[in-house]
Amino acid sequence: MAAPTFRAPKGTRDILPPESARRRALVDRFAAAAALSGFGELVSPIFEDLGVFQRIGEATDVVTKEMFDFFDKGDPPQHLALRPELTASVCRAFAEHRPVAPWKVWYEGPQFRYEQPQAGRYRQFTQVGVEVLGTDDPQADVDVIALAARFFESIGLGRVHLSINSLGDATCRPAYLDALTAHFHEHHDRLSAQSQVTLERNPLRVLDSKRPQDQEIIDAAPVMVDFLGADTGAHFDAVRAGLDSLGIGYDISPRLVRGLDYYTRTTFEFAADALESAQNAVGGGGRYDGLVEDLGGPPTPGIGFALGVDRILLACDAEEAFAPPRTAVSVFVVDVTGGGRALDVCERLRGVGIGADRSYGGRSMKAQMKVADRSGARFAVIIGEDEVAAGEVTLRDLRGDGGQRRVAADALVDEVRPPTPLSTIDEDT
Ligand code: HAM
């Protein structure tokens, strides 16, 4: 009987070299940017108690429709879920460990949402992000938004625009919700059937509807920024003034409500104009001043964002930005004496930090040189019986003029070692 064939599950993908190297470089670039702004990395579990994620909002699609939840084998079994995002996990970790505030952490990793897969929308996708817990200073909002804006710029993405909004807080949002609910009830019969159901659970979510039938009613709906109280209004003004002072461009988008329920005050989204509008959000975030408390911690304001790595790379493709890094080894060892010498030479080079590779299976010189050429290595080191007898190797330049010369086997490391860049020379030496 033929063995069954398997494919990666729907909505998931294998990421092969060299694309995987490009993704790694992107995450490393983000890590460096976050470190420059004083963030340390938080590594948290990929699954948590389902209750942690239920705090994202009982009326959100992420919680009601998209959770990968399961029971473990415990007695009694625990109801767990693969994380759909990381903000709730960060707040759970803060409530558990009570670190000194403000606590500034960055993260990266896979997230899981049971969505209808399409280009740029997956069931497993990768986010990078930051969270700042323990301050409600609007300058923290500005710092966080600036970090994301600078990151997009640093990877060469030009066509990304920032939208911001304020969703108010517990003091001013109820009046807005009343006005919004009254508006939607007034036009109830013209709303789509789905929006009529959403209205009963969370009127804010109706603003998220992309259904054409709802658009006219949404466009005429009252907006939160007209309902901001003195404090939330001043906070929003300070965020805008900070962005202006840094020269970061943005639109105010009064209907930006985001897909998660924990937001208060500042919310924002980055959209890539190079992508289809249904999947053009390359990142988003905002304040969630009640979430830590909802997860059993002390009252602690928070602000952060997450960026979608998969979508950023799609936008980079469309803008021809952020090419894969060169990942070739420096040296390819061609050993026509049986292969044992390639084993030694590769280990010696790798031991001093010089990338080295080789062929296997005792192939002909011609076949090995073909692989060497394809490898992208700078040098081929050729070892034949002649070289062995002389205590030498042949060093061939694979990128320049293709010239070759004999060098003493003992001197090989110095011959192929790349020159030390000036910037890495320690000032004290
Ligand atoms: P989010 O808007 O749900 O926010 O996700 C952030 C980003 O993750 C999106 O802008 C998008 O680029 C990417 N993303 C989301 N779902 C998918 C998917 N199915 N496939 C591919 N990419 C996707 C959050 O997750 C919040 N935790 C952000 C945050 C942090 N708010 C405050 N702090």
Boltz pocket constraint, residues with backbone or C-beta under 6 A from the ligand:
constraints:
  - pocket:
      binder: B
      contacts: [[A, 84], [A, 85], [A, 86], [A, 87], [A, 113], [A, 115], [A, 120], [A, 121], [A, 122], [A, 123], [A, 124], [A, 125], [A, 126], [A, 127], [A, 129], [A, 130], [A, 131], [A, 259], [A, 260], [A, 270], [A, 281], [A, 282], [A, 283], [A, 284], [A, 285], [A, 286], [A, 287], [A, 288], [A, 303], [A, 304], [A, 305], [A, 306], [A, 307], [A, 308], [A, 309], [A, 310], [A, 311]]
      max_distance: 6.0
